[in-house]
């Protein structure tokens, strides 16, 4: 054993360490060896690179050719003959045979199957192997990446995202230089950005790939002559900048997109007003997280002005957009302390949904019911108890119809509306009717709760808590037959939760 290990300490030492760790774990289960999984993966990678390079040297691939080819295969799962020839270009300094001889040179190696060089396995170790190889030549590694990726397509996005994630998992995010090298691969080359433009408009599967997407979008914006496409790239740029924490740069991109949208919508309103509305919706949404409330309100008001014009055509899609934006405007007015305007926007949203529900009842009646409850809450908060009650009653009537047709879907909505109706009835001094609504809410939700208790536990717990208060208000004892099984079931769930936590 000692002789075998001495022949190649790097290559043969790791299996001995892993074997020793396993034996130690059996003999001394209470003691930790002091090696974690990440260290083992990195040690395995060092061993695999040494093995690949040894085989590569024997085949005439230079000092590090075997490891470098396997590293490049990680990017796409394989390296084909065309990619091999690109990687063998002398200016890339990979130390490989000339492009016209590279395929013959590797033909006898086990990783070449006649068409492609396969990536090492498992994936997580392969990702670390790639990172280690790239780090050995950071001066030229971005060009290696370009040689491997220049003829790729969108299927590579998920693969690169997994590679980036695995590197961060093993090495830690601060030590992961992969995404930075991908950005360096682009430099200021617009043609490269255009080749990889499929990254833009896609939600990136890892944090690191957002840096690459930012750079691609920036370069495409510089080169794009069509204003509508520039605006689209700018909205994409916002999303990627926001993902990496560049909030101010993100908002700047969104504002610029809106400015472009205004210009082209002024020139061609029939074509671009819907586009401008969408840009304003996105800007308002972004500002709600990163910007100024007053600017957010202004963007939403401008969006609604446009949506009213579009909805006037009778197009169902534009009417729905108007209703949604009015609901959002109502919330914004509330935040800035403009209750009357908030209420007016909520009323208009309901009336818009009411019109839509006449045209497409199966689609819009659920929305109408939900926003009637919302309107009822607004009316209640502003002292209109009678108006709030009327809105709640209409919402319950709609949900009754919906629950009769599809109880498995709408019983929880009906139960929620019934307890909401109970609140409105109580405000209007009708304690008996409020109690009846609360009781019906329990009866309505009970079948769904007993069938799927965890899914409906939160709502049932709330209703069961409210029910005794309605009983007190009506001067009636709670119905133990009704409430008892519910309380017992909720207690069992709580006990099970405590047991799982323990």
HELIX and SHEET records of a PDB file:
HELIX    1   1 UNK A    2  UNK A    7  1                                   6    
HELIX    2   2 UNK A    9  UNK A   27  1                                  19    
HELIX    3   3 UNK A   37  UNK A   58  1                                  22    
HELIX    4   4 UNK A   65  UNK A   76  1                                  12    
HELIX    5   5 UNK A   81  UNK A   87  1                                   7    
HELIX    6   6 UNK A   90  UNK A   92  5                                   3    
HELIX    7   7 UNK A  102  UNK A  106  1                                   5    
HELIX    8   8 UNK A  123  UNK A  136  1                                  14    
HELIX    9   9 UNK A  141  UNK A  149  1                                   9    
HELIX   10  10 UNK A  156  UNK A  171  1                                  16    
HELIX   11  11 UNK A  173  UNK A  175  5                                   3    
HELIX   12  12 UNK A  178  UNK A  186  1                                   9    
HELIX   13  13 UNK A  190  UNK A  195  1                                   6    
HELIX   14  14 UNK A  197  UNK A  199  5                                   3    
HELIX   15  15 UNK A  207  UNK A  223  1                                  17    
HELIX   16  16 UNK A  227  UNK A  243  1                                  17    
HELIX   17  17 UNK A  247  UNK A  267  1                                  21    
HELIX   18  18 UNK A  269  UNK A  290  1                                  22    
HELIX   19  19 UNK A  293  UNK A  311  1                                  19    
HELIX   20  20 UNK A  316  UNK A  335  1                                  20    
HELIX   21  21 UNK A  339  UNK A  359  1                                  21    
HELIX   22  22 UNK A  361  UNK A  381  1                                  21    
HELIX   23  23 UNK A  385  UNK A  405  1                                  21    
HELIX   24  24 UNK A  407  UNK A  427  1                                  21    
HELIX   25  25 UNK A  431  UNK A  451  1                                  21    
HELIX   26  26 UNK A  453  UNK A  474  1                                  22    
HELIX   27  27 UNK A  480  UNK A  501  1                                  22    
SHEET    1   A 2 UNK A  78  UNK A  80  0                                        
SHEET    2   A 2 UNK A 116  UNK A 118 -1                                        
END                                                                             
